Amino acid sequence: MYIAYYDETGDDGFPKFSSELFVLTATYIHNLNWKEVYNKIGEFRKQLKDDFNLPVKTEFHSRYFLLNKKPYKNLNISDSDRIHIINLFCELIALLEVRIINVVINKKNIQTDSYEVLGNALTYSVQRIENDLSRMSPASKYVILTDSGRVGKMRKTTRKIQRINFIPSKYSIGSYRKEIQHLIEDPLPKDSKESFFIQLSDLVSYIVFLY
């Protein structure tokens, strides 16, 4: 059993939007590794508290942290230390037993006003998790946990692709049907303030957005 934690950077609006890019990040982890990884992130946050006075229970929102916005501004962490903390977090992620998929939608390339940014990004993301699990662990299932704001839109998309899902063929013009099999349940809400894993996805998605 896997748990997939989702977060995003940029807005999913179109044709009106405030960011040209929308990045959707999924961090997924096997339930048997969950406790160990959770503890490692918790120990890392405790070390940040000792070294930089960053409270363990303060949500790590990467964009606001790097820009020194509230609630981080009052912590008096220097610019160099904030960049160093981001680097330390990335080094930690590289050592964790997690798998990460990023989908980037470049709105400058969209050719129709009816394009659903979040729906398409989630479809691509879920399909890639499906492909990965089919190769790695064919009998495994997974659930999606995400911040509550987009649960409704994500539920609509996942229900749709579990009923009917067309995939463009790599070898010919057209597509073929392959419904989603590994995903169970609708996407479930989880407050990002209460989830190290959603905060991890937030960091990765923001770094990808900047890159």
N, C-alpha and C positions, 0 to 999 in steps of 0.2 A: 504494500500500500504506500502510495506517495501523496504528499501534500504540496500543492503548488500555490505559492504566494505571489500575488500580482501587485504591481504599482506602475505608475506612468510618469512621464515628464512631458510637458507641453499640453495644449488643449486639443480636444478631439473635434472641434468645430470645423465645419466646411459647408458652403464656400466662404463664410465669414469666420475668421480665426485670428488669434493673437500670436500664434507661433507657426512658423512654416513646417516644423517637424513635430511629429508625435511619436514618442517612444514608449512601447509597452514591454515591460520586463516581467518574466516569470522565473522565480527561484523555486525549484522543486527538490524535495528531499524524501528519502525513504523513511518510513516511520521508525525503523530500527535504529537509524542514525540521528533521529530528531533530538533526543535528550542530550546526547554528547555535543552536538553542534550548538544547541541552545546554551549549554553550560559554557562552551568556549566563547560564545559571543558575550555572555554575561560576565565572564572573567575579563574579557577585553574592555567592556564598559567600566568595570570596577577599576581597571588600570588607568583608563582615561580620567576617572574621578581623582585618583591619587596623583596623577602626573599633571593634569591640566584643569582640575576642578570642574569637569563636565559631569553634572549629576547623572547617575545611572538611570533614573526614571524620566529624565528629560528626553522627549522624542528626538531622534536624530533625523532631521529633515535637511538633506544635503544642500539644497539651493540656499535656504535661509541661513544655514550654518556658514557656508562659504562667503555669503554676502554680509555676514555679521548682522543679521536682522534679529528682531525679538524671537525667542527669549534668550538668544545667545549673546546679544550685545552687552548685557550687564555682567557677563562672566569674565570680561576683560582678557579674552584669549587673543593673542597677537595674530596678525595675518599669516606669518610664517608657521606658527603652531597650528593654525586651522588647516593649512595646506598639508602639514606634516600628519595631522590626525587623519585626513582623507587618505593619504598614502598608506598609513598604518592599517586603516580599515580595508583598503584594497588588498594589501598583503595578507591580511587575515582571511579574506574571502577566498583567495587563491588556494588556501590550505584546507578549507572546509569541504566536507563530503556533501556538497550540493551541486546541482546542475542548473545552468542558467541559459535562458533563451531570450533574446532581444528581437523585437520587430520594430522597424523604423518606417513610418509613413512620411514620405516627402510630398507635401501638398502641392508643390510646384509642378509635380508630374501627373496630378490627377486631371482627367480629361472629361469628367462629367460632374455636374453640380449635385447629383443624387448620391454620390459616393459616401458610404458610411465608414468614417475613419476608424472609430473604435470597433465596430462590427468586423471589419476586414482585418484589422490588426489582431483581434482576438482569434478569429478564424485561423489565420496563419500561425499564430502562436500555439493554439491547441493542436493543430495538425502536426506541428513539429514535435510537440511532446508525444503525441500518438506515435509518430514515426520512431522517435527515440526509444520509447518503451517497447514498441513492437520488436525492435532489434535486441534491446538489452534485457527486457523482462516481460515476455509476451503475456503472461498471466496476470500482471499487475494492474491495479486500478489506481485512480487518483481523484482527489477533490480539489476544488479551487477555493482559496480564501483571499478576499480582497477588501480594501477599504469600502465603506458602505455607499459612497457617493455614486458609483457606477454599477452597482449590483443589478439594478433593473435592466439596463441595456445589455449587460453581459449575460444575464439569464435568458433574454430573448435570443441572443446569438447562439448560445450553447444548446438550447433546446432545438433550434433550427438545424444545426449541423449534426445533431444526434439522430434527427429524422431523415435528412437528406443533405448530402455534402458532395459537391462536384470539385474535382481536383484537376487543374490543367496538366495535360500530358507532356512529359519531357521529350517524347519520341515522335509525336505526331500532332497535327492541328486538332484542337478540340479538348475534351476533358473526359474523365471517367468518375463514376460514383464510388465513394468509399466513406461510409458513415463512421462517425466517431464511436469507438468501442470502449476505450479505457476509462473515459471520464464518467464518474457517477455523481449524482445529485446536482442541483443547481449551484452556481457560485454562492458561497456563504459569506456574510459580512463579518469583518474583523477590524476593530479600531486600530489604526496604524500606531497609535500611542501605546497600545498594549502588545505590539508584536515586533520583536527584534527582526523577524524574517521579512515583514513588509518594509521595514526601514532599510533592510539590506537591499531589497529590490529597488527602493527609492534611490539609494546611492548609485547602484549600477545604472539605472535608467538615466540619471542625471549626467553621469560621466559619459555615457554613450551619446546623449544629447549634445554635450559640449564638444565631443570628438567629431 
